C-alpha cells in the first residue's frame, strides 16, 4: 500500500514535470479602492512592481482591497487555447481582468457556470488572446488565510493530463483513508473498543481537512452544501482531529500504564482544543480573536506533547506506541512544513500540499495495521483469560464450571451417539496428604491428570470435579467400551507408583471409578449423580474398581473382568 501511494505521487509529479507549460514572469502590488484594470496594466509597463516567480509558491498579502497580480508569458510563445492554473489558492476568490474590465472570477467554493479545476482554480485563455499579452488577476480580500500559490499557463491537452493524474492520486489517497476508517469502525462495533472509535473520528477529521484545503470536496465531489462553511468547518476539524488523536493515543499506546505522568497533559490538550472551537463559534470578537491567537501555538505544543509521550511509551515497552510514532511523526513534520509554506518559506517545494494527502493515507494504513495488531492482541488475551478461567490451575484440565458447560453442550446434541460419564475418585488420598504433605499431594494430582489425558481421546471431556475427584465424558462409546476404558484408567493410575503411606504392603495410589450411560431423560446433573453413586459403590466394594450404573442399580466390575447384572 505504501508503495502504491509513492507510485501515485510520483506519477502525479511526473505529469507535472512533463507538461509543456509556458515560462511565466510575475509582478504584484496591493490593490487600492480606486484602481482601474487598464491603469494597473499601464502602471506595470511603466514602472517596476514587486517581482516573483509563478512556479515557486508565493503568499500574497491579504490587503483590504485585494492584491493585483500581472503574469507575462516569456518567449517562445505557443498558440491555441490555453489554461491558466492557480494551485492551492486557499478559499478566497480570484478574478481575471483585461484592459476592459472583469472577465471571470472563481473560487474553490464556486459552483457557478465558470470553469472549475480539481484542486485548483483555472481560467481559459482563448486562442484569440495573444500569448504575449499580460494576464491581470486580482486576489480578492478574504477573512480566511491566503494560500501559498503557484501559477502555470499550459495547453489544454497538458492541463487535462496533469489534472487527470492528480484526480487519480487524490482519489486513491482519500479512498485509502475512508477504507481504513470503515475497517476501524467495524472493529469498534465488534470489539466494543472506543480506541477504534477515536481513530475513526480522527481519520474522518483529517480527511475533511485535506478535502477542504485541496478543494476535493468541492470539485470533483461537488458537495455544494459545504460552500461558505469551509473556514469554520476546517478550523473545527483541525481542532477536533488533534483532540481525537490525543484520546486515541491515550488508549492505543496505553499511556496510563507506560507514561502515567503524561496522562493529564494529553487529556488537557484533548479537552482544550474543542474549547477553542467553541470560542471561535461564539462570534464574540474578543473570544474569536483569542481562539485564533491560541490555535496555532497550542496545535504545535500539543503535537509535540503527543510525540514525546508516544516516544516515551515506546521506549518503555509499549508495542503499539511504535505504530503511532511511525504514522504520526511524518505527518507532524509535513504539517510543520506546510505551515512554514503559509508563512512564505519553502517556496521551492510546491509538492508539499499533495504530499500531506499521501502521508495521511500512509498514516491511515500504518495505524490500521497497528489497530489490527491490537485486535489480535485483545483476542489472544481474551482467549488466554478464557482458557485460564476454564482450566483447573493445578492440573490444567477443565474446572468444574467449564466441564459442566461443555458437557451440557454435548448433551444438547441429542441421542445420535451414546455417551458415557466416568466419575473418578482417588483412594486414600487424605492419607497421602497427611503422610507426605500437601505439596506431594498436589504433585500426585498433576501426575494423575496427565495419565488420564494420555489414556483418553482429545475429544473426551476431562475435568477436575473437586479435590481428588475427576470426571470424563466419553462420546460415541458403548457401555462395554466405557467399562474397558475405565478399567484401563484404574491400571494406569496404579502404575504411577505413588505411595499413600498406608500401613498395608500395597500402599500405592489407586482410583475408584463409577460409570453411567446417558439415557433420554438424563441431564448433566442426573448423569453425574448416577456416576457418583456408582463410584461410591466401587469404594464400598474395596476400591481400585469400576462400577457401572445400570437400571437395577450399580454393577460391580473387577479390575481384570467385567461383571454386568
C-alpha positions as semicolon CSV with decimal commas, in nm:
position;residue;x (nm);y (nm);z (nm)
1;X;0,000;0,000;0,000
2;X;0,283;0,240;0,085
3;X;0,450;0,165;-0,247
4;X;0,121;0,230;-0,426
5;X;0,092;0,574;-0,264
6;X;0,451;0,659;-0,353
7;X;0,391;0,545;-0,709
8;X;0,074;0,756;-0,732
9;X;0,253;1,066;-0,602
10;X;0,545;1,006;-0,838
11;X;0,301;0,965;-1,127
12;X;0,132;1,294;-1,038
13;X;0,463;1,479;-1,012
14;X;0,587;1,318;-1,333
15;X;0,284;1,451;-1,516
16;X;0,352;1,796;-1,375
17;X;0,715;1,779;-1,481
18;X;0,644;1,664;-1,837
19;X;0,371;1,923;-1,908
20;X;0,488;2,180;-2,164
21;X;0,386;2,480;-1,955
22;X;0,484;2,827;-2,071
23;X;0,753;3,009;-1,875
24;X;0,598;3,290;-1,673
25;X;0,722;3,604;-1,505
26;X;0,511;3,772;-1,241
27;X;0,467;4,105;-1,062
28;X;0,225;4,211;-0,792
29;X;0,111;4,503;-0,582
30;X;-0,163;4,563;-0,326
31;X;-0,489;4,685;-0,474
32;X;-0,639;5,028;-0,397
33;X;-1,010;5,115;-0,394
34;X;-0,985;5,345;-0,697
35;X;-0,783;5,107;-0,916
36;X;-0,885;5,056;-1,279
37;X;-0,759;4,742;-1,456
38;X;-0,630;4,927;-1,763
39;X;-0,437;5,172;-1,545
40;X;-0,289;4,885;-1,342
41;X;-0,160;4,727;-1,663
42;X;-0,012;5,057;-1,782
43;X;0,145;5,110;-1,441
44;X;0,308;4,767;-1,461
45;X;0,456;4,859;-1,800
46;X;0,585;5,199;-1,694
47;X;0,742;5,123;-1,358
48;X;0,869;4,801;-1,195
49;X;0,641;4,628;-0,947
50;X;0,737;4,363;-0,694
51;X;0,851;4,057;-0,889
52;X;0,801;3,689;-0,811
53;X;0,845;3,352;-0,980
54;X;0,500;3,199;-1,051
55;X;0,649;2,847;-1,049
56;X;0,751;2,892;-0,685
57;X;0,499;2,913;-0,402
58;X;0,403;3,271;-0,325
59;X;0,189;3,413;-0,042
60;X;0,027;3,745;-0,133
61;X;-0,078;3,989;0,140
62;X;-0,445;3,983;0,230
63;X;-0,496;4,358;0,193
64;X;-0,839;4,526;0,236
65;X;-0,885;4,577;-0,139
66;X;-0,705;4,264;-0,254
67;X;-0,384;4,211;-0,449
68;X;-0,314;4,264;-0,821
69;X;-0,102;4,003;-0,999
70;X;0,035;4,051;-1,352
71;X;0,159;3,743;-1,541
72;X;0,369;3,764;-1,858
73;X;0,445;3,467;-2,081
74;X;0,808;3,464;-2,186
75;X;0,906;3,365;-2,541
76;X;0,899;3,134;-2,724
77;X;0,521;3,173;-2,730
78;X;0,270;2,899;-2,810
79;X;-0,059;2,942;-2,994
80;X;-0,403;2,792;-2,940
81;X;-0,635;2,766;-2,642
82;X;-0,452;2,762;-2,312
83;X;-0,536;2,721;-1,944
84;X;-0,419;2,939;-1,656
85;X;-0,395;2,722;-1,341
86;X;-0,365;2,852;-0,985
87;X;-0,271;2,576;-0,740
88;X;-0,351;2,577;-0,365
89;X;-0,528;2,915;-0,380
90;X;-0,697;2,888;-0,042
91;X;-1,067;2,964;-0,011
92;X;-1,062;3,319;-0,145
93;X;-1,189;3,440;-0,485
94;X;-0,957;3,514;-0,779
95;X;-1,078;3,736;-1,065
96;X;-0,933;3,758;-1,417
97;X;-0,933;4,104;-1,585
98;X;-0,835;4,252;-1,919
99;X;-0,795;4,615;-2,011
100;X;-1,173;4,648;-2,050
101;X;-1,267;4,510;-1,711
102;X;-1,367;4,189;-1,540
103;X;-1,354;3,868;-1,747
104;X;-1,428;3,591;-1,497
105;X;-1,400;3,512;-1,126
106;X;-1,395;3,186;-0,938
107;X;-1,304;3,016;-0,610
108;X;-1,280;2,662;-0,478
109;X;-1,629;2,706;-0,328
110;X;-1,777;2,835;-0,655
111;X;-2,036;2,611;-0,823
112;X;-2,142;2,858;-1,093
113;X;-2,114;2,816;-1,471
114;X;-1,745;2,911;-1,480
115;X;-1,475;2,651;-1,544
116;X;-1,370;2,450;-1,242
117;X;-1,045;2,269;-1,187
118;X;-0,976;1,986;-0,950
119;X;-0,782;2,113;-0,650
120;X;-0,703;2,439;-0,830
121;X;-0,858;2,742;-0,998
122;X;-0,849;2,761;-1,376
123;X;-0,922;3,023;-1,641
124;X;-0,950;2,952;-2,013
125;X;-0,736;3,175;-2,233
126;X;-0,877;3,164;-2,588
127;X;-0,657;3,136;-2,892
128;X;-0,764;3,489;-2,989
129;X;-0,568;3,628;-2,692
130;X;-0,206;3,679;-2,798
131;X;0,039;3,483;-2,586
132;X;0,247;3,798;-2,545
133;X;-0,039;3,988;-2,378
134;X;-0,005;4,009;-1,997
135;X;-0,271;3,847;-1,777
136;X;-0,418;4,052;-1,493
137;X;-0,552;3,878;-1,181
138;X;-0,685;4,012;-0,857
139;X;-0,682;3,804;-0,540
140;X;-0,990;3,936;-0,365
141;X;-0,981;4,020;0,008
142;X;-1,094;3,738;0,237
143;X;-1,128;3,671;0,607
144;X;-0,961;3,336;0,555
145;X;-0,586;3,273;0,546
146;X;-0,441;3,318;0,193
147;X;-0,292;3,020;0,013
148;X;0,068;2,977;-0,098
149;X;0,005;2,960;-0,472
150;X;0,186;2,857;-0,787
151;X;0,065;2,951;-1,135
152;X;0,114;2,799;-1,480
153;X;-0,015;2,858;-1,833
154;X;-0,030;2,544;-2,046
155;X;-0,217;2,391;-2,341
156;X;-0,548;2,219;-2,269
157;X;-0,406;1,877;-2,353
158;X;-0,127;1,907;-2,099
159;X;-0,359;2,051;-1,836
160;X;-0,609;1,767;-1,876
161;X;-0,335;1,507;-1,849
162;X;-0,194;1,663;-1,534
163;X;-0,540;1,719;-1,385
164;X;-0,639;1,357;-1,451
165;X;-0,324;1,236;-1,276
166;X;-0,399;1,450;-0,971
167;X;-0,760;1,327;-0,952
168;X;-0,643;0,964;-0,963
169;X;-0,380;1,031;-0,697
170;X;-0,611;1,224;-0,462
171;X;-0,897;0,976;-0,507
172;X;-0,668;0,684;-0,424
173;X;-0,544;0,856;-0,107
174;X;-0,892;0,952;0,016
175;X;-1,020;0,604;-0,071
176;X;-0,747;0,452;0,146
177;X;-0,840;0,681;0,436
178;X;-1,211;0,600;0,409
179;X;-1,144;0,227;0,376
180;X;-0,926;0,227;0,685
181;X;-1,189;0,429;0,874
182;X;-1,461;0,181;0,775
183;X;-1,249;-0,114;0,888
184;X;-1,178;0,056;1,221
185;X;-1,549;0,130;1,265
186;X;-1,628;-0,239;1,217
187;X;-1,364;-0,329;1,478
188;X;-1,511;-0,071;1,715
189;X;-1,860;-0,220;1,684
190;X;-1,746;-0,582;1,704
191;X;-1,494;-0,541;1,989
192;X;-1,678;-0,254;2,160
193;X;-1,343;-0,081;2,198
194;X;-1,355;0,301;2,189
195;X;-0,991;0,312;2,082
196;X;-1,107;0,227;1,731
197;X;-1,384;0,487;1,759
198;X;-1,139;0,768;1,840
199;X;-0,926;0,659;1,544
200;X;-1,227;0,671;1,309
201;X;-1,315;1,022;1,431
202;X;-0,955;1,141;1,388
203;X;-0,923;0,994;1,039
204;X;-1,251;1,145;0,920
205;X;-1,149;1,488;1,051
206;X;-0,809;1,470;0,881
207;X;-0,967;1,359;0,553
208;X;-1,211;1,652;0,579
209;X;-0,926;1,896;0,643
210;X;-0,736;1,780;0,335
211;X;-1,054;1,766;0,131
212;X;-1,128;2,130;0,214
213;X;-0,770;2,253;0,167
214;X;-0,730;2,081;-0,167
215;X;-1,082;2,166;-0,283
216;X;-1,156;1,797;-0,343
217;X;-1,487;1,813;-0,154
218;X;-1,599;2,095;-0,388
219;X;-1,455;1,963;-0,715
220;X;-1,482;1,680;-0,813
221;X;-1,716;1,574;-0,526
222;X;-1,945;1,874;-0,583
223;X;-2,065;1,894;-0,219
224;X;-2,237;2,231;-0,254
225;X;-2,377;2,224;0,099
226;X;-2,027;2,300;0,234
227;X;-1,993;2,622;0,034
228;X;-1,937;2,913;0,271
229;X;-1,865;2,682;0,563
230;X;-1,513;2,576;0,468
231;X;-1,332;2,818;0,701
232;X;-1,540;2,739;1,010
233;X;-1,558;2,370;0,929
234;X;-1,186;2,348;0,859
235;X;-1,093;2,515;1,188
236;X;-1,328;2,288;1,382
237;X;-1,199;1,978;1,204
238;X;-0,839;2,079;1,278
239;X;-0,906;2,126;1,648
240;X;-1,111;1,809;1,676
241;X;-0,863;1,599;1,479
242;X;-0,579;1,661;1,723
243;X;-0,820;1,613;2,014
244;X;-0,929;1,276;1,878
245;X;-0,565;1,189;1,808
246;X;-0,481;1,258;2,174
247;X;-0,770;1,045;2,301
248;X;-0,674;0,770;2,057
249;X;-0,311;0,768;2,169
250;X;-0,406;0,755;2,540
251;X;-0,571;0,418;2,485
252;X;-0,375;0,286;2,189
253;X;-0,028;0,342;2,340
254;X;-0,150;0,262;2,695
255;X;-0,023;0,590;2,832
256;X;-0,173;0,514;3,176
257;X;0,050;0,207;3,203
258;X;0,372;0,331;3,045
259;X;0,375;0,712;3,093
260;X;0,120;0,786;3,369
261;X;0,263;1,135;3,434
262;X;0,173;1,244;3,080
263;X;-0,190;1,140;3,105
264;X;-0,310;1,474;3,246
265;X;-0,125;1,695;2,989
266;X;-0,250;1,484;2,699
267;X;-0,605;1,479;2,835
268;X;-0,595;1,856;2,895
269;X;-0,485;1,907;2,537
270;X;-0,766;1,681;2,411
271;X;-1,022;1,889;2,603
272;X;-0,867;2,230;2,530
273;X;-0,880;2,210;2,151
274;X;-1,262;2,171;2,129
275;X;-1,293;2,460;2,378
276;X;-1,110;2,684;2,128
277;X;-1,354;2,573;1,858
278;X;-1,647;2,669;2,079
279;X;-1,491;3,011;2,148
280;X;-1,447;3,068;1,777
281;X;-1,808;2,970;1,708
282;X;-1,949;3,224;1,958
283;X;-1,890;3,512;1,717
284;X;-1,784;3,737;2,008
285;X;-1,489;3,945;1,889
286;X;-1,264;3,904;2,192
287;X;-1,326;3,530;2,215
288;X;-1,278;3,479;1,842
289;X;-0,952;3,674;1,844
290;X;-0,831;3,480;2,149
291;X;-0,908;3,145;1,989
292;X;-0,733;3,242;1,667
293;X;-0,432;3,365;1,860
294;X;-0,402;3,046;2,064
295;X;-0,490;2,790;1,797
296;X;-0,157;2,757;1,614
297;X;0,068;2,768;1,926
298;X;-0,148;2,508;2,101
299;X;-0,153;2,290;1,792
300;X;0,225;2,291;1,778
301;X;0,264;2,240;2,152
302;X;0,006;1,963;2,162
303;X;0,160;1,782;1,865
304;X;0,499;1,787;2,039
305;X;0,339;1,659;2,361
306;X;0,185;1,367;2,173
307;X;0,516;1,296;2,000
308;X;0,715;1,299;2,325
309;X;0,453;1,090;2,504
310;X;0,443;0,834;2,225
311;X;0,822;0,812;2,210
312;X;0,848;0,766;2,587
313;X;0,580;0,497;2,588
314;X;0,754;0,317;2,301
315;X;1,091;0,323;2,477
316;X;0,928;0,188;2,793
317;X;0,785;-0,112;2,612
318;X;0,455;-0,008;2,453
319;X;0,441;-0,207;2,131
320;X;0,159;-0,006;1,979
321;X;0,328;0,326;2,056
322;X;0,576;0,240;1,780
323;X;0,291;0,218;1,530
324;X;0,171;0,558;1,647
325;X;0,518;0,710;1,605
326;X;0,570;0,564;1,258
327;X;0,237;0,705;1,140
328;X;0,232;1,031;1,338
329;X;0,590;1,158;1,304
330;X;0,596;1,204;0,922
331;X;0,256;1,371;0,939
332;X;0,372;1,606;1,212
333;X;0,684;1,701;1,016
334;X;0,486;1,756;0,697
335;X;0,224;1,964;0,879
336;X;0,502;2,186;1,014
337;X;0,650;2,223;0,664
338;X;0,311;2,314;0,516
339;X;0,267;2,569;0,795
340;X;0,606;2,717;0,704
341;X;0,488;2,749;0,344
342;X;0,193;2,956;0,462
343;X;0,449;3,196;0,608
344;X;0,630;3,229;0,274
345;X;0,905;2,972;0,331
346;X;0,992;2,657;0,131
347;X;0,872;2,822;-0,190
348;X;1,060;2,563;-0,397
349;X;0,853;2,269;-0,269
350;X;0,508;2,306;-0,432
351;X;0,451;1,931;-0,390
352;X;0,411;1,956;-0,011
353;X;0,028;2,001;-0,009
354;X;-0,013;1,686;-0,220
355;X;0,237;1,505;-0,001
356;X;0,017;1,589;0,300
357;X;-0,267;1,394;0,136
358;X;-0,038;1,099;0,061
359;X;0,106;1,097;0,413
360;X;-0,248;1,097;0,551
361;X;-0,317;0,778;0,356
362;X;0,016;0,631;0,471
363;X;-0,065;0,711;0,833
364;X;-0,409;0,554;0,793
365;X;-0,251;0,230;0,669
366;X;0,014;0,221;0,943
367;X;-0,229;0,289;1,226
368;X;-0,480;0,042;1,081
369;X;-0,208;-0,225;1,088
370;X;-0,141;-0,124;1,448
371;X;-0,511;-0,148;1,529
372;X;-0,531;-0,490;1,365
373;X;-0,238;-0,596;1,579
374;X;-0,421;-0,457;1,881
375;X;-0,733;-0,652;1,785
376;X;-0,528;-0,972;1,760
377;X;-0,365;-0,896;2,094
378;X;-0,705;-0,838;2,255
379;X;-0,835;-1,162;2,109
380;X;-0,527;-1,351;2,226
381;X;-0,559;-1,202;2,575
382;X;-0,929;-1,289;2,588
383;X;-0,863;-1,643;2,469
384;X;-0,587;-1,674;2,728
385;X;-0,811;-1,535;3,001
386;X;-1,090;-1,768;2,896
387;X;-0,850;-2,060;2,899
388;X;-0,730;-1,967;3,246
389;X;-1,088;-1,923;3,362
390;X;-1,186;-2,264;3,223
391;X;-0,880;-2,455;3,339
392;X;-0,804;-2,600;3,679
393;X;-0,496;-2,402;3,789
394;X;-0,319;-2,708;3,932
395;X;-0,380;-2,988;3,683
396;X;-0,460;-2,790;3,367
397;X;-0,776;-2,991;3,291
398;X;-1,120;-2,829;3,276
399;X;-1,251;-2,696;3,605
400;X;-1,595;-2,793;3,730
401;X;-1,781;-2,497;3,578
402;X;-1,616;-2,525;3,236
403;X;-1,661;-2,902;3,226
404;X;-2,030;-2,871;3,318
405;X;-2,085;-2,611;3,042
406;X;-1,905;-2,827;2,785
407;X;-2,095;-3,140;2,893
408;X;-2,425;-2,953;2,863
409;X;-2,343;-2,860;2,502
410;X;-2,264;-3,225;2,423
411;X;-2,589;-3,349;2,575
412;X;-2,788;-3,088;2,384
413;X;-2,677;-3,250;2,056
414;X;-2,937;-3,524;2,109
415;X;-2,926;-3,901;2,123
416;X;-2,748;-3,958;1,793
417;X;-2,446;-4,110;1,970
418;X;-2,407;-4,295;2,301
419;X;-2,245;-4,100;2,584
420;X;-2,072;-4,238;2,892
421;X;-1,975;-4,044;3,204
422;X;-1,688;-4,163;3,427
423;X;-1,666;-4,034;3,784
424;X;-1,319;-4,096;3,935
425;X;-1,211;-4,059;4,298
426;X;-0,855;-4,128;4,420
427;X;-0,834;-4,384;4,701
428;X;-0,673;-4,295;5,036
429;X;-0,570;-3,952;4,905
430;X;-0,616;-3,798;5,251
431;X;-0,359;-4,043;5,389
432;X;-0,113;-3,931;5,120
433;X;-0,157;-3,564;5,218
434;X;-0,130;-3,642;5,590
435;X;0,182;-3,855;5,549
436;X;0,379;-3,669;5,285
437;X;0,227;-3,319;5,284
438;X;0,005;-3,125;5,051
439;X;0,287;-3,046;4,807
440;X;0,329;-3,419;4,741
441;X;-0,048;-3,449;4,710
442;X;-0,050;-3,172;4,450
443;X;0,222;-3,344;4,251
444;X;0,020;-3,666;4,264
445;X;-0,288;-3,487;4,128
446;X;-0,082;-3,341;3,843
447;X;0,056;-3,687;3,761
448;X;-0,289;-3,846;3,769
449;X;-0,436;-3,575;3,542
450;X;-0,152;-3,623;3,292
451;X;-0,205;-4,000;3,297
452;X;-0,578;-3,962;3,237
453;X;-0,518;-3,721;2,946
454;X;-0,280;-3,970;2,786
455;X;-0,533;-4,253;2,806
456;X;-0,835;-4,055;2,684
457;X;-0,903;-3,918;2,338
458;X;-0,866;-3,545;2,258
459;X;-1,243;-3,529;2,204
460;X;-1,321;-3,666;2,552
461;X;-1,404;-3,404;2,814
462;X;-1,180;-3,442;3,120
463;X;-1,231;-3,220;3,422
464;X;-1,146;-3,189;3,787
465;X;-1,472;-3,202;3,979
466;X;-1,320;-3,104;4,312
467;X;-1,044;-3,216;4,549
468;X;-0,926;-3,560;4,430
469;X;-1,233;-3,617;4,208
470;X;-1,221;-3,620;3,827
471;X;-1,492;-3,662;3,564
472;X;-1,470;-3,768;3,200
473;X;-1,742;-3,753;2,935
474;X;-1,689;-4,002;2,651
475;X;-1,877;-3,954;2,324
476;X;-1,963;-4,237;2,085
477;X;-1,871;-4,507;2,339
478;X;-2,092;-4,807;2,416
479;X;-2,128;-4,946;2,767
480;X;-1,876;-5,227;2,726
481;X;-1,614;-4,994;2,579
482;X;-1,673;-4,740;2,854
483;X;-1,610;-5,006;3,118
484;X;-1,293;-5,118;2,940
485;X;-1,165;-4,762;2,927
486;X;-1,243;-4,714;3,296
487;X;-1,060;-5,037;3,381
488;X;-0,760;-4,920;3,181
489;X;-0,760;-4,593;3,373
490;X;-0,755;-4,786;3,702
491;X;-0,448;-4,977;3,591
492;X;-0,274;-4,664;3,462
493;X;-0,316;-4,480;3,794
494;X;-0,195;-4,784;3,985
495;X;0,119;-4,797;3,769
496;X;0,211;-4,438;3,866
497;X;0,383;-4,591;4,173
498;X;0,264;-4,315;4,408
499;X;0,269;-4,426;4,773
500;X;-0,010;-4,316;5,000
501;X;0,160;-4,401;5,333
502;X;-0,093;-4,670;5,423
503;X;0,014;-4,949;5,660
504;X;-0,069;-5,217;5,406
505;X;0,206;-5,371;5,200
506;X;0,048;-5,240;4,877
507;X;0,001;-4,872;4,960
508;X;0,012;-4,745;4,601
509;X;-0,233;-4,476;4,491
510;X;-0,543;-4,620;4,319
511;X;-0,869;-4,487;4,184
512;X;-1,234;-4,592;4,209
513;X;-1,450;-4,522;3,905
514;X;-1,823;-4,505;3,854
515;X;-1,966;-4,534;3,502
516;X;-2,309;-4,410;3,388
517;X;-2,454;-4,430;3,037
518;X;-2,670;-4,143;2,925
519;X;-3,044;-4,208;2,898
520;X;-3,300;-3,988;2,716
521;X;-3,420;-3,837;3,046
522;X;-3,071;-3,754;3,176
523;X;-2,938;-3,407;3,241
524;X;-2,577;-3,328;3,324
525;X;-2,667;-3,324;3,691
526;X;-2,861;-3,653;3,690
527;X;-2,596;-3,829;3,481
528;X;-2,322;-3,707;3,715
529;X;-2,518;-3,816;4,020
530;X;-2,565;-4,169;3,882
531;X;-2,194;-4,197;3,804
532;X;-2,111;-4,059;4,150
533;X;-2,336;-4,319;4,314
534;X;-2,164;-4,592;4,115
535;X;-1,824;-4,458;4,224
536;X;-1,926;-4,480;4,593
537;X;-2,036;-4,839;4,530
538;X;-1,685;-4,908;4,400
539;X;-1,541;-4,756;4,719
540;X;-1,760;-4,976;4,935
541;X;-1,664;-5,282;4,732
542;X;-1,295;-5,246;4,812
543;X;-1,170;-4,953;4,597
544;X;-0,949;-4,969;4,283
545;X;-1,255;-5,095;4,094
546;X;-1,507;-4,994;3,829
547;X;-1,881;-4,999;3,897
548;X;-2,129;-4,938;3,617
549;X;-2,465;-4,785;3,696
550;X;-2,749;-4,980;3,539
551;X;-3,130;-4,991;3,553
552;X;-3,122;-5,219;3,857
553;X;-2,851;-5,024;4,036
554;X;-2,469;-5,018;4,034
555;X;-2,296;-5,327;3,887
556;X;-1,950;-5,417;4,016
557;X;-1,669;-5,460;3,768
558;X;-1,340;-5,609;3,896
559;X;-1,014;-5,478;3,770
560;X;-0,950;-5,774;3,541
561;X;-1,302;-5,879;3,449
562;X;-1,638;-5,727;3,367
563;X;-1,946;-5,838;3,559
564;X;-2,278;-5,694;3,441
565;X;-2,606;-5,757;3,618
